[in-house]
Amino acid sequence: MERKIKQTFIAVIKNSTKTRMFRNFFVKENEKVFDAMRNGELSCAFYVSTILKMFDMISGIHGTVEKTILDLEKNGWKKNSKPKIGSVLVWEKQNFGDENHSHIGSYLGRSRAISNDSTLGYPIRHNWKFDGKRKIETIYWKELK
């Protein structure tokens, strides 16, 4: 049998809608333990990097978009001008009260994407340009087999 990684990767992304498994990631800082994902509010990088790591497409699981981008680039993901199914999308920063955060998700095709919804705390499918409300900064692509 031949494993079809690309098809499996896309299926896992599509099937991850509404999963709550990426809501929490606990860290310790100055002897205090807290949920760095704030119960799903900041889980986009944790979500995307975990799925990418499942398929050995990056080196590790990350809690920030910036660390995920560094890992993508280290592992051969290239910037692309147009999205393809399976592309990683990075959207511009938005304010979350305490600071600005970038956003990351995956392109599904037909102008659709999937990313963690900060209000719901789990991944949802949506328009890849958030209906013009959030600008895409970078599209990453790596040829998959």
Sequence and secondary structure as in RCSB ss.txt:
>XXXX:A:sequence
MERKIKQTFIAVIKNSTKTRMFRNFFVKENEKVFDAMRNGELSCAFYVSTILKMFDMISGIHGTVEKTILDLEKN
GWKKNSKPKIGSVLVWEKQNFGDENHSHIGSYLGRSRAISNDSTLGYPIRHNWKFDGKRKIETIYWKELK
>XXXX:A:secstr
    HHHHHHHHHHHTTT  TTS  EEEETTEEEETTTTTTT HHHHHHHHHHHTTSSS   SSHHHHHHHHHHT
T EE SS  TT EEEEEEEE SSSEEEEEEEEEETTEEEEEETTTTEEEEEETTGGGTS EEEEEE    
